[in-house]
Structures are given as C-alpha cells and as structure tokens.
C-alpha cells in the first residue's frame, strides 16, 4: 500500500511542477491552478538602472603596451603553420615568452 502511494506521489509531483510553471509563464490560462500562482514565490524584479556603475579604470602605458604586444604575438601565432609552431615552440606560452622578449627589445623582460 505504501509502495503504491510513493509511486503515485513520485509521478504526480513533476506534473504539478509543470502545471505551476505553465501558469507562471501564462501559457495555461484555463488551468484551475491559478490560485497556486498567488502562493508561489516570485523572482524579484531587477532594478531599471544600477545606482552607480563603476567606470573602467584607465590602463597604464605599460598595460597598453603589453596588450598590443600580446595582440601582435597572437596574430603571428595564428598565422604560423603547425610545422612552424613546432619549430618556434610547441605551445602558446613558450611562443608568447619568446615573442614578448623580442618585441620588448632583448632581455629586458
């Protein structure tokens, strides 16, 4: 007897959840579960605009130079063939290290 009750409950719970979701989305207007919608918790509405959004911090000249070097090295890396990538260095970090030192101007890194 308890086994049947558990099976029925296990099958009925997802059906009630789907019905409640349909009511919340407005897809099922004629379902009798409209009163469930009033009892169901609703998500808080997002504010229209954030009160104060922090602006992006200005990049230092060193950070700007590092980004331009990384973009240059990345473009070079993508232009290489697989054989050339193996000769230059098998992976991006090794290639980036060599390229960054070369673009900086020697062993100043």
KOLTINU-538475 format. One record per atom (N, C-alpha, C): residue number from 1; residue in one letter; atom name; x, y, z. Coordinates in Angstrom, 1 decimal. Layout:
<sites>
<site nr="NUM" rest="a" atom="CA" x="X" y="Y" z="Z"/>
...
</sites>
This chain:
<sites>
<site nr="1" rest="x" atom="N" x="0.8" y="-1.2" z="0.0"/>
<site nr="1" rest="x" atom="CA" x="0.0" y="0.0" z="0.0"/>
<site nr="1" rest="x" atom="C" x="0.9" y="1.3" z="0.0"/>
<site nr="2" rest="x" atom="N" x="1.9" y="1.3" z="0.9"/>
<site nr="2" rest="x" atom="CA" x="2.8" y="2.4" z="0.9"/>
<site nr="2" rest="x" atom="C" x="3.6" y="2.6" z="-0.4"/>
<site nr="3" rest="x" atom="N" x="3.9" y="1.4" z="-0.9"/>
<site nr="3" rest="x" atom="CA" x="4.7" y="1.4" z="-2.2"/>
<site nr="3" rest="x" atom="C" x="3.9" y="2.1" z="-3.3"/>
<site nr="4" rest="x" atom="N" x="2.6" y="1.8" z="-3.4"/>
<site nr="4" rest="x" atom="CA" x="1.7" y="2.5" z="-4.4"/>
<site nr="4" rest="x" atom="C" x="1.6" y="4.0" z="-4.1"/>
<site nr="5" rest="x" atom="N" x="1.5" y="4.4" z="-2.9"/>
<site nr="5" rest="x" atom="CA" x="1.4" y="5.8" z="-2.5"/>
<site nr="5" rest="x" atom="C" x="2.7" y="6.5" z="-2.9"/>
<site nr="6" rest="x" atom="N" x="3.8" y="5.9" z="-2.7"/>
<site nr="6" rest="x" atom="CA" x="5.1" y="6.5" z="-3.1"/>
<site nr="6" rest="x" atom="C" x="5.2" y="6.7" z="-4.6"/>
<site nr="7" rest="x" atom="N" x="4.8" y="5.7" z="-5.3"/>
<site nr="7" rest="x" atom="CA" x="4.9" y="5.7" z="-6.8"/>
<site nr="7" rest="x" atom="C" x="4.0" y="6.8" z="-7.3"/>
<site nr="8" rest="x" atom="N" x="2.8" y="6.9" z="-6.8"/>
<site nr="8" rest="x" atom="CA" x="1.8" y="7.9" z="-7.2"/>
<site nr="8" rest="x" atom="C" x="2.3" y="9.3" z="-6.9"/>
<site nr="9" rest="x" atom="N" x="2.9" y="9.5" z="-5.8"/>
<site nr="9" rest="x" atom="CA" x="3.4" y="10.8" z="-5.4"/>
<site nr="9" rest="x" atom="C" x="4.6" y="11.1" z="-6.3"/>
<site nr="10" rest="x" atom="N" x="5.5" y="10.2" z="-6.6"/>
<site nr="10" rest="x" atom="CA" x="6.6" y="10.4" z="-7.4"/>
<site nr="10" rest="x" atom="C" x="6.2" y="10.8" z="-8.8"/>
<site nr="11" rest="x" atom="N" x="5.1" y="10.3" z="-9.3"/>
<site nr="11" rest="x" atom="CA" x="4.7" y="10.6" z="-10.6"/>
<site nr="11" rest="x" atom="C" x="3.9" y="11.9" z="-10.6"/>
<site nr="12" rest="x" atom="N" x="3.2" y="12.3" z="-9.5"/>
<site nr="12" rest="x" atom="CA" x="2.4" y="13.4" z="-9.5"/>
<site nr="12" rest="x" atom="C" x="3.1" y="14.7" z="-9.3"/>
<site nr="13" rest="x" atom="N" x="4.2" y="14.7" z="-8.6"/>
<site nr="13" rest="x" atom="CA" x="5.0" y="15.9" z="-8.2"/>
<site nr="13" rest="x" atom="C" x="5.5" y="16.6" z="-9.5"/>
<site nr="14" rest="x" atom="N" x="6.1" y="15.9" z="-10.5"/>
<site nr="14" rest="x" atom="CA" x="6.5" y="16.6" z="-11.7"/>
<site nr="14" rest="x" atom="C" x="5.3" y="17.2" z="-12.4"/>
<site nr="15" rest="x" atom="N" x="4.2" y="16.6" z="-12.4"/>
<site nr="15" rest="x" atom="CA" x="3.0" y="17.1" z="-13.1"/>
<site nr="15" rest="x" atom="C" x="2.6" y="18.4" z="-12.5"/>
<site nr="16" rest="x" atom="N" x="2.6" y="18.5" z="-11.2"/>
<site nr="16" rest="x" atom="CA" x="2.2" y="19.7" z="-10.5"/>
<site nr="16" rest="x" atom="C" x="3.2" y="20.8" z="-10.8"/>
<site nr="17" rest="x" atom="N" x="4.5" y="20.5" z="-10.8"/>
<site nr="17" rest="x" atom="CA" x="5.5" y="21.5" z="-11.1"/>
<site nr="17" rest="x" atom="C" x="5.4" y="22.0" z="-12.5"/>
<site nr="18" rest="x" atom="N" x="5.1" y="21.2" z="-13.5"/>
<site nr="18" rest="x" atom="CA" x="4.9" y="21.6" z="-14.8"/>
<site nr="18" rest="x" atom="C" x="3.7" y="22.5" z="-14.9"/>
<site nr="19" rest="x" atom="N" x="2.6" y="22.1" z="-14.3"/>
<site nr="19" rest="x" atom="CA" x="1.4" y="22.9" z="-14.3"/>
<site nr="19" rest="x" atom="C" x="1.7" y="24.3" z="-13.7"/>
<site nr="20" rest="x" atom="N" x="2.4" y="24.4" z="-12.6"/>
<site nr="20" rest="x" atom="CA" x="2.7" y="25.6" z="-11.9"/>
<site nr="20" rest="x" atom="C" x="3.6" y="26.5" z="-12.8"/>
<site nr="21" rest="x" atom="N" x="4.5" y="25.9" z="-13.5"/>
<site nr="21" rest="x" atom="CA" x="5.4" y="26.6" z="-14.4"/>
<site nr="21" rest="x" atom="C" x="4.6" y="27.2" z="-15.5"/>
<site nr="22" rest="x" atom="N" x="3.7" y="26.4" z="-16.1"/>
<site nr="22" rest="x" atom="CA" x="2.8" y="26.9" z="-17.2"/>
<site nr="22" rest="x" atom="C" x="2.0" y="28.0" z="-16.7"/>
<site nr="23" rest="x" atom="N" x="1.5" y="28.0" z="-15.5"/>
<site nr="23" rest="x" atom="CA" x="0.6" y="29.1" z="-15.0"/>
<site nr="23" rest="x" atom="C" x="1.5" y="30.3" z="-14.9"/>
<site nr="24" rest="x" atom="N" x="2.7" y="30.2" z="-14.3"/>
<site nr="24" rest="x" atom="CA" x="3.6" y="31.3" z="-14.1"/>
<site nr="24" rest="x" atom="C" x="4.0" y="32.0" z="-15.4"/>
<site nr="25" rest="x" atom="N" x="4.2" y="31.2" z="-16.4"/>
<site nr="25" rest="x" atom="CA" x="4.5" y="31.7" z="-17.7"/>
<site nr="25" rest="x" atom="C" x="3.3" y="32.3" z="-18.5"/>
<site nr="26" rest="x" atom="N" x="2.2" y="32.0" z="-18.0"/>
<site nr="26" rest="x" atom="CA" x="1.0" y="32.5" z="-18.7"/>
<site nr="26" rest="x" atom="C" x="0.5" y="31.6" z="-19.9"/>
<site nr="27" rest="x" atom="N" x="1.1" y="30.4" z="-20.0"/>
<site nr="27" rest="x" atom="CA" x="0.8" y="29.5" z="-21.1"/>
<site nr="27" rest="x" atom="C" x="-0.6" y="28.8" z="-20.9"/>
<site nr="28" rest="x" atom="N" x="-0.9" y="28.6" z="-19.6"/>
<site nr="28" rest="x" atom="CA" x="-2.1" y="27.8" z="-19.3"/>
<site nr="28" rest="x" atom="C" x="-3.1" y="28.7" z="-18.6"/>
<site nr="29" rest="x" atom="N" x="-3.9" y="29.4" z="-19.3"/>
<site nr="29" rest="x" atom="CA" x="-4.8" y="30.4" z="-18.7"/>
<site nr="29" rest="x" atom="C" x="-6.1" y="29.7" z="-18.1"/>
<site nr="30" rest="x" atom="N" x="-6.4" y="28.6" z="-18.6"/>
<site nr="30" rest="x" atom="CA" x="-7.7" y="27.9" z="-18.2"/>
<site nr="30" rest="x" atom="C" x="-7.4" y="26.8" z="-17.2"/>
<site nr="31" rest="x" atom="N" x="-6.2" y="26.7" z="-16.7"/>
<site nr="31" rest="x" atom="CA" x="-6.0" y="25.7" z="-15.7"/>
<site nr="31" rest="x" atom="C" x="-6.5" y="26.1" z="-14.3"/>
<site nr="32" rest="x" atom="N" x="-7.0" y="25.2" z="-13.5"/>
<site nr="32" rest="x" atom="CA" x="-7.5" y="25.6" z="-12.2"/>
<site nr="32" rest="x" atom="C" x="-6.5" y="26.0" z="-11.2"/>
<site nr="33" rest="x" atom="N" x="-5.2" y="25.9" z="-11.5"/>
<site nr="33" rest="x" atom="CA" x="-4.1" y="26.1" z="-10.6"/>
<site nr="33" rest="x" atom="C" x="-3.8" y="27.6" z="-10.5"/>
<site nr="34" rest="x" atom="N" x="-4.6" y="28.5" z="-10.9"/>
<site nr="34" rest="x" atom="CA" x="-4.3" y="29.9" z="-10.8"/>
<site nr="34" rest="x" atom="C" x="-4.1" y="30.4" z="-9.4"/>
<site nr="35" rest="x" atom="N" x="-4.8" y="29.8" z="-8.5"/>
<site nr="35" rest="x" atom="CA" x="-4.6" y="30.1" z="-7.1"/>
<site nr="35" rest="x" atom="C" x="-3.2" y="29.7" z="-6.6"/>
<site nr="36" rest="x" atom="N" x="-2.6" y="28.7" z="-7.2"/>
<site nr="36" rest="x" atom="CA" x="-1.2" y="28.4" z="-6.8"/>
<site nr="36" rest="x" atom="C" x="-0.2" y="29.4" z="-7.2"/>
<site nr="37" rest="x" atom="N" x="-0.5" y="30.2" z="-8.2"/>
<site nr="37" rest="x" atom="CA" x="0.4" y="31.3" z="-8.6"/>
<site nr="37" rest="x" atom="C" x="0.4" y="32.3" z="-7.6"/>
<site nr="38" rest="x" atom="N" x="-0.6" y="32.6" z="-6.9"/>
<site nr="38" rest="x" atom="CA" x="-0.6" y="33.6" z="-5.8"/>
<site nr="38" rest="x" atom="C" x="0.2" y="33.2" z="-4.7"/>
<site nr="39" rest="x" atom="N" x="0.3" y="31.9" z="-4.4"/>
<site nr="39" rest="x" atom="CA" x="1.1" y="31.4" z="-3.3"/>
<site nr="39" rest="x" atom="C" x="2.5" y="31.1" z="-3.7"/>
<site nr="40" rest="x" atom="N" x="2.8" y="31.0" z="-5.0"/>
<site nr="40" rest="x" atom="CA" x="4.2" y="30.7" z="-5.4"/>
<site nr="40" rest="x" atom="C" x="5.1" y="31.9" z="-5.2"/>
<site nr="41" rest="x" atom="N" x="6.3" y="31.7" z="-4.9"/>
<site nr="41" rest="x" atom="CA" x="7.2" y="32.8" z="-4.7"/>
<site nr="41" rest="x" atom="C" x="7.6" y="33.4" z="-6.1"/>
<site nr="42" rest="x" atom="N" x="7.8" y="34.6" z="-6.2"/>
<site nr="42" rest="x" atom="CA" x="8.1" y="35.2" z="-7.5"/>
<site nr="42" rest="x" atom="C" x="9.5" y="35.8" z="-7.4"/>
<site nr="43" rest="x" atom="N" x="10.2" y="35.9" z="-8.5"/>
<site nr="43" rest="x" atom="CA" x="11.6" y="36.4" z="-8.5"/>
<site nr="43" rest="x" atom="C" x="11.5" y="37.9" z="-8.4"/>
<site nr="44" rest="x" atom="N" x="12.5" y="38.5" z="-7.6"/>
<site nr="44" rest="x" atom="CA" x="12.5" y="39.9" z="-7.5"/>
<site nr="44" rest="x" atom="C" x="12.8" y="40.6" z="-8.8"/>
<site nr="45" rest="x" atom="N" x="12.2" y="41.7" z="-9.1"/>
<site nr="45" rest="x" atom="CA" x="12.5" y="42.4" z="-10.3"/>
<site nr="45" rest="x" atom="C" x="13.8" y="43.1" z="-10.3"/>
<site nr="46" rest="x" atom="N" x="14.5" y="43.1" z="-11.4"/>
<site nr="46" rest="x" atom="CA" x="15.8" y="43.7" z="-11.5"/>
<site nr="46" rest="x" atom="C" x="15.6" y="45.2" z="-11.5"/>
<site nr="47" rest="x" atom="N" x="16.5" y="46.0" z="-10.9"/>
<site nr="47" rest="x" atom="CA" x="16.4" y="47.4" z="-11.0"/>
<site nr="47" rest="x" atom="C" x="16.6" y="47.9" z="-12.4"/>
<site nr="48" rest="x" atom="N" x="15.9" y="49.0" z="-12.7"/>
<site nr="48" rest="x" atom="CA" x="16.0" y="49.5" z="-14.1"/>
<site nr="48" rest="x" atom="C" x="17.4" y="49.9" z="-14.4"/>
<site nr="49" rest="x" atom="N" x="18.0" y="50.6" z="-13.5"/>
<site nr="49" rest="x" atom="CA" x="19.4" y="51.0" z="-13.8"/>
<site nr="49" rest="x" atom="C" x="20.2" y="51.0" z="-12.5"/>
<site nr="50" rest="x" atom="N" x="21.4" y="50.5" z="-12.5"/>
<site nr="50" rest="x" atom="CA" x="22.2" y="50.4" z="-11.3"/>
<site nr="50" rest="x" atom="C" x="22.5" y="51.9" z="-10.8"/>
<site nr="51" rest="x" atom="N" x="22.4" y="52.0" z="-9.5"/>
<site nr="51" rest="x" atom="CA" x="22.6" y="53.4" z="-9.0"/>
<site nr="51" rest="x" atom="C" x="23.9" y="54.0" z="-9.4"/>
<site nr="52" rest="x" atom="N" x="25.0" y="53.3" z="-9.3"/>
<site nr="52" rest="x" atom="CA" x="26.3" y="53.8" z="-9.7"/>
<site nr="52" rest="x" atom="C" x="27.2" y="52.7" z="-10.2"/>
<site nr="53" rest="x" atom="N" x="27.4" y="52.7" z="-11.4"/>
<site nr="53" rest="x" atom="CA" x="28.2" y="51.6" z="-12.0"/>
<site nr="53" rest="x" atom="C" x="29.7" y="52.2" z="-12.1"/>
<site nr="54" rest="x" atom="N" x="30.6" y="51.4" z="-11.6"/>
<site nr="54" rest="x" atom="CA" x="32.0" y="51.9" z="-11.7"/>
<site nr="54" rest="x" atom="C" x="32.5" y="51.9" z="-13.1"/>
<site nr="55" rest="x" atom="N" x="33.2" y="53.0" z="-13.4"/>
<site nr="55" rest="x" atom="CA" x="33.7" y="53.1" z="-14.8"/>
<site nr="55" rest="x" atom="C" x="35.0" y="52.3" z="-14.9"/>
<site nr="56" rest="x" atom="N" x="35.3" y="51.9" z="-16.1"/>
<site nr="56" rest="x" atom="CA" x="36.5" y="51.1" z="-16.3"/>
<site nr="56" rest="x" atom="C" x="37.7" y="52.0" z="-16.0"/>
<site nr="57" rest="x" atom="N" x="38.7" y="51.3" z="-15.3"/>
<site nr="57" rest="x" atom="CA" x="39.9" y="52.0" z="-14.9"/>
<site nr="57" rest="x" atom="C" x="40.8" y="52.2" z="-16.1"/>
<site nr="58" rest="x" atom="N" x="41.4" y="53.4" z="-16.2"/>
<site nr="58" rest="x" atom="CA" x="42.3" y="53.7" z="-17.3"/>
<site nr="58" rest="x" atom="C" x="43.5" y="52.8" z="-17.2"/>
<site nr="59" rest="x" atom="N" x="43.9" y="52.3" z="-18.4"/>
<site nr="59" rest="x" atom="CA" x="45.1" y="51.5" z="-18.4"/>
<site nr="59" rest="x" atom="C" x="46.4" y="52.3" z="-18.4"/>
<site nr="60" rest="x" atom="N" x="47.4" y="51.8" z="-17.7"/>
<site nr="60" rest="x" atom="CA" x="48.6" y="52.5" z="-17.7"/>
<site nr="60" rest="x" atom="C" x="49.4" y="52.3" z="-19.0"/>
<site nr="61" rest="x" atom="N" x="50.3" y="53.1" z="-19.3"/>
<site nr="61" rest="x" atom="CA" x="51.1" y="52.9" z="-20.6"/>
<site nr="61" rest="x" atom="C" x="51.7" y="51.6" z="-20.7"/>
<site nr="62" rest="x" atom="N" x="52.2" y="51.0" z="-19.6"/>
<site nr="62" rest="x" atom="CA" x="52.8" y="49.7" z="-19.6"/>
<site nr="62" rest="x" atom="C" x="51.7" y="48.6" z="-20.0"/>
<site nr="63" rest="x" atom="N" x="50.5" y="48.7" z="-19.4"/>
<site nr="63" rest="x" atom="CA" x="49.5" y="47.8" z="-19.7"/>
<site nr="63" rest="x" atom="C" x="49.0" y="47.9" z="-21.1"/>
<site nr="64" rest="x" atom="N" x="49.0" y="49.1" z="-21.7"/>
<site nr="64" rest="x" atom="CA" x="48.6" y="49.3" z="-23.1"/>
<site nr="64" rest="x" atom="C" x="49.6" y="48.6" z="-24.0"/>
<site nr="65" rest="x" atom="N" x="50.9" y="48.8" z="-23.7"/>
<site nr="65" rest="x" atom="CA" x="52.0" y="48.3" z="-24.5"/>
<site nr="65" rest="x" atom="C" x="51.9" y="46.7" z="-24.4"/>
<site nr="66" rest="x" atom="N" x="51.7" y="46.2" z="-23.2"/>
<site nr="66" rest="x" atom="CA" x="51.6" y="44.7" z="-23.0"/>
<site nr="66" rest="x" atom="C" x="50.5" y="44.1" z="-23.8"/>
<site nr="67" rest="x" atom="N" x="49.3" y="44.8" z="-23.8"/>
<site nr="67" rest="x" atom="CA" x="48.2" y="44.3" z="-24.6"/>
<site nr="67" rest="x" atom="C" x="48.5" y="44.4" z="-26.1"/>
<site nr="68" rest="x" atom="N" x="49.1" y="45.4" z="-26.6"/>
<site nr="68" rest="x" atom="CA" x="49.4" y="45.5" z="-28.0"/>
<site nr="68" rest="x" atom="C" x="50.5" y="44.4" z="-28.4"/>
<site nr="69" rest="x" atom="N" x="51.5" y="44.2" z="-27.5"/>
<site nr="69" rest="x" atom="CA" x="52.4" y="43.1" z="-27.8"/>
<site nr="69" rest="x" atom="C" x="51.7" y="41.7" z="-27.8"/>
<site nr="70" rest="x" atom="N" x="50.8" y="41.5" z="-26.9"/>
<site nr="70" rest="x" atom="CA" x="50.1" y="40.2" z="-26.9"/>
<site nr="70" rest="x" atom="C" x="49.2" y="40.1" z="-28.1"/>
<site nr="71" rest="x" atom="N" x="48.6" y="41.1" z="-28.6"/>
<site nr="71" rest="x" atom="CA" x="47.8" y="41.0" z="-29.8"/>
<site nr="71" rest="x" atom="C" x="48.7" y="40.8" z="-31.0"/>
<site nr="72" rest="x" atom="N" x="49.8" y="41.4" z="-31.1"/>
<site nr="72" rest="x" atom="CA" x="50.8" y="41.2" z="-32.2"/>
<site nr="72" rest="x" atom="C" x="51.3" y="39.8" z="-32.2"/>
<site nr="73" rest="x" atom="N" x="51.7" y="39.3" z="-31.0"/>
<site nr="73" rest="x" atom="CA" x="52.2" y="37.9" z="-30.9"/>
<site nr="73" rest="x" atom="C" x="51.1" y="36.9" z="-31.3"/>
<site nr="74" rest="x" atom="N" x="49.9" y="37.2" z="-30.8"/>
<site nr="74" rest="x" atom="CA" x="48.7" y="36.3" z="-31.1"/>
<site nr="74" rest="x" atom="C" x="48.4" y="36.2" z="-32.6"/>
<site nr="75" rest="x" atom="N" x="48.5" y="37.4" z="-33.3"/>
<site nr="75" rest="x" atom="CA" x="48.3" y="37.4" z="-34.7"/>
<site nr="75" rest="x" atom="C" x="49.4" y="36.6" z="-35.4"/>
<site nr="76" rest="x" atom="N" x="50.6" y="36.7" z="-35.0"/>
<site nr="76" rest="x" atom="CA" x="51.7" y="36.0" z="-35.6"/>
<site nr="76" rest="x" atom="C" x="51.5" y="34.5" z="-35.3"/>
<site nr="77" rest="x" atom="N" x="51.1" y="34.1" z="-34.1"/>
<site nr="77" rest="x" atom="CA" x="50.9" y="32.7" z="-33.7"/>
<site nr="77" rest="x" atom="C" x="49.8" y="32.1" z="-34.6"/>
<site nr="78" rest="x" atom="N" x="48.8" y="32.8" z="-34.8"/>
<site nr="78" rest="x" atom="CA" x="47.7" y="32.3" z="-35.7"/>
<site nr="78" rest="x" atom="C" x="48.1" y="32.1" z="-37.1"/>
<site nr="79" rest="x" atom="N" x="49.1" y="33.0" z="-37.6"/>
<site nr="79" rest="x" atom="CA" x="49.5" y="32.9" z="-39.0"/>
<site nr="79" rest="x" atom="C" x="50.5" y="31.8" z="-39.2"/>
<site nr="80" rest="x" atom="N" x="51.1" y="31.2" z="-38.2"/>
<site nr="80" rest="x" atom="CA" x="52.0" y="30.1" z="-38.3"/>
<site nr="80" rest="x" atom="C" x="51.3" y="28.8" z="-38.7"/>
<site nr="81" rest="x" atom="N" x="52.0" y="28.0" z="-39.4"/>
<site nr="81" rest="x" atom="CA" x="51.5" y="26.6" z="-39.7"/>
<site nr="81" rest="x" atom="C" x="51.9" y="25.7" z="-38.5"/>
<site nr="82" rest="x" atom="N" x="51.4" y="24.5" z="-38.5"/>
<site nr="82" rest="x" atom="CA" x="51.7" y="23.6" z="-37.4"/>
<site nr="82" rest="x" atom="C" x="53.2" y="23.3" z="-37.4"/>
<site nr="83" rest="x" atom="N" x="53.9" y="23.1" z="-38.5"/>
<site nr="83" rest="x" atom="CA" x="55.3" y="22.8" z="-38.5"/>
<site nr="83" rest="x" atom="C" x="56.1" y="24.0" z="-38.0"/>
<site nr="84" rest="x" atom="N" x="55.7" y="25.2" z="-38.3"/>
<site nr="84" rest="x" atom="CA" x="56.4" y="26.4" z="-37.8"/>
<site nr="84" rest="x" atom="C" x="56.1" y="26.6" z="-36.3"/>
<site nr="85" rest="x" atom="N" x="54.9" y="26.2" z="-35.9"/>
<site nr="85" rest="x" atom="CA" x="54.6" y="26.3" z="-34.4"/>
<site nr="85" rest="x" atom="C" x="55.5" y="25.4" z="-33.6"/>
<site nr="86" rest="x" atom="N" x="55.8" y="24.2" z="-34.2"/>
<site nr="86" rest="x" atom="CA" x="56.6" y="23.2" z="-33.5"/>
<site nr="86" rest="x" atom="C" x="58.0" y="23.7" z="-33.5"/>
<site nr="87" rest="x" atom="N" x="58.5" y="24.4" z="-34.5"/>
<site nr="87" rest="x" atom="CA" x="59.9" y="24.9" z="-34.5"/>
<site nr="87" rest="x" atom="C" x="60.0" y="26.1" z="-33.6"/>
<site nr="88" rest="x" atom="N" x="59.0" y="27.0" z="-33.5"/>
<site nr="88" rest="x" atom="CA" x="59.1" y="28.2" z="-32.7"/>
<site nr="88" rest="x" atom="C" x="58.9" y="27.8" z="-31.2"/>
<site nr="89" rest="x" atom="N" x="58.2" y="26.8" z="-30.9"/>
<site nr="89" rest="x" atom="CA" x="57.9" y="26.5" z="-29.5"/>
<site nr="89" rest="x" atom="C" x="56.6" y="25.7" z="-29.6"/>
<site nr="90" rest="x" atom="N" x="56.4" y="24.6" z="-28.9"/>
<site nr="90" rest="x" atom="CA" x="55.3" y="23.7" z="-29.1"/>
<site nr="90" rest="x" atom="C" x="54.0" y="24.3" z="-28.6"/>
<site nr="91" rest="x" atom="N" x="54.0" y="25.2" z="-27.7"/>
<site nr="91" rest="x" atom="CA" x="52.8" y="25.7" z="-27.1"/>
<site nr="91" rest="x" atom="C" x="52.8" y="27.3" z="-27.1"/>
<site nr="92" rest="x" atom="N" x="51.6" y="27.8" z="-26.9"/>
<site nr="92" rest="x" atom="CA" x="51.5" y="29.3" z="-26.9"/>
<site nr="92" rest="x" atom="C" x="52.3" y="29.9" z="-25.8"/>
<site nr="93" rest="x" atom="N" x="52.3" y="29.4" z="-24.5"/>
<site nr="93" rest="x" atom="CA" x="53.1" y="30.1" z="-23.5"/>
<site nr="93" rest="x" atom="C" x="54.5" y="30.3" z="-23.8"/>
<site nr="94" rest="x" atom="N" x="55.1" y="29.3" z="-24.4"/>
<site nr="94" rest="x" atom="CA" x="56.6" y="29.4" z="-24.8"/>
<site nr="94" rest="x" atom="C" x="56.7" y="30.4" z="-25.9"/>
<site nr="95" rest="x" atom="N" x="55.8" y="30.3" z="-26.9"/>
<site nr="95" rest="x" atom="CA" x="55.9" y="31.3" z="-28.0"/>
<site nr="95" rest="x" atom="C" x="55.7" y="32.7" z="-27.5"/>
<site nr="96" rest="x" atom="N" x="54.7" y="32.9" z="-26.6"/>
<site nr="96" rest="x" atom="CA" x="54.4" y="34.2" z="-26.1"/>
<site nr="96" rest="x" atom="C" x="55.7" y="34.8" z="-25.4"/>
<site nr="97" rest="x" atom="N" x="56.3" y="33.9" z="-24.6"/>
<site nr="97" rest="x" atom="CA" x="57.5" y="34.4" z="-23.9"/>
<site nr="97" rest="x" atom="C" x="58.6" y="34.9" z="-24.8"/>
<site nr="98" rest="x" atom="N" x="58.9" y="34.1" z="-25.8"/>
<site nr="98" rest="x" atom="CA" x="59.9" y="34.5" z="-26.8"/>
<site nr="98" rest="x" atom="C" x="59.5" y="35.7" z="-27.6"/>
<site nr="99" rest="x" atom="N" x="58.3" y="35.8" z="-28.0"/>
<site nr="99" rest="x" atom="CA" x="57.8" y="36.9" z="-28.8"/>
<site nr="99" rest="x" atom="C" x="57.8" y="38.2" z="-28.0"/>
<site nr="100" rest="x" atom="N" x="57.3" y="38.1" z="-26.7"/>
<site nr="100" rest="x" atom="CA" x="57.3" y="39.2" z="-25.9"/>
<site nr="100" rest="x" atom="C" x="58.7" y="39.8" z="-25.6"/>
<site nr="101" rest="x" atom="N" x="59.6" y="38.9" z="-25.4"/>
<site nr="101" rest="x" atom="CA" x="61.0" y="39.4" z="-25.2"/>
<site nr="101" rest="x" atom="C" x="61.5" y="40.1" z="-26.5"/>
<site nr="102" rest="x" atom="N" x="61.2" y="39.5" z="-27.6"/>
<site nr="102" rest="x" atom="CA" x="61.7" y="40.0" z="-28.9"/>
<site nr="102" rest="x" atom="C" x="61.1" y="41.4" z="-29.1"/>
<site nr="103" rest="x" atom="N" x="59.8" y="41.6" z="-28.8"/>
<site nr="103" rest="x" atom="CA" x="59.1" y="42.8" z="-29.1"/>
<site nr="103" rest="x" atom="C" x="59.5" y="43.9" z="-28.0"/>
<site nr="104" rest="x" atom="N" x="59.9" y="43.5" z="-26.8"/>
<site nr="104" rest="x" atom="CA" x="60.3" y="44.4" z="-25.8"/>
<site nr="104" rest="x" atom="C" x="61.7" y="45.0" z="-26.2"/>
<site nr="105" rest="x" atom="N" x="62.5" y="44.2" z="-26.9"/>
<site nr="105" rest="x" atom="CA" x="63.8" y="44.6" z="-27.3"/>
<site nr="105" rest="x" atom="C" x="64.9" y="43.9" z="-26.5"/>
<site nr="106" rest="x" atom="N" x="64.9" y="42.7" z="-26.6"/>
<site nr="106" rest="x" atom="CA" x="66.0" y="41.9" z="-26.0"/>
<site nr="106" rest="x" atom="C" x="65.7" y="41.3" z="-24.7"/>
<site nr="107" rest="x" atom="N" x="66.6" y="41.2" z="-23.7"/>
<site nr="107" rest="x" atom="CA" x="66.5" y="40.6" z="-22.5"/>
<site nr="107" rest="x" atom="C" x="66.0" y="41.5" z="-21.4"/>
<site nr="108" rest="x" atom="N" x="65.3" y="42.5" z="-21.7"/>
<site nr="108" rest="x" atom="CA" x="64.8" y="43.5" z="-20.6"/>
<site nr="108" rest="x" atom="C" x="63.7" y="42.9" z="-19.8"/>
<site nr="109" rest="x" atom="N" x="63.1" y="41.8" z="-20.3"/>
<site nr="109" rest="x" atom="CA" x="62.0" y="41.2" z="-19.6"/>
<site nr="109" rest="x" atom="C" x="62.3" y="40.7" z="-18.3"/>
</sites>
